[in-house]
Amino acid sequence: MSFQNRTPYQEKIIKRYYENREVLSMQRLGELATDLYLAEGKKRQTLWKRAATAMKNLGVPQERIDHILASDDPTLLATLNQELK
């Protein structure tokens, strides 16, 4: 789909998404923390990669991201999510 072919409705949806991007990322981070409590094996590794991406998008310092990933503790991720709210 070309950029010129968007309807006004589609433009509004895109605009609202980018206006609420931070809130959506924080919500996703909370969901990932919950999923990590229950996940095992390869699924858990995939969820940690997604959590790292979400933390980067929220502007979390790389040192803190590395610490949380190294700990493999979803509690730290949940704590970070509470701090960001």
Buried (B, 14 or more C-beta within 10 A) or exposed (E): EEEEEEEEEEEEEEEEEEEEEEEEBBBBBBBBBBBBEEBEEEEBEEBBEBBBBBBEBBEBEEEEBEEBBEEEBBEBBBEBBEEBE
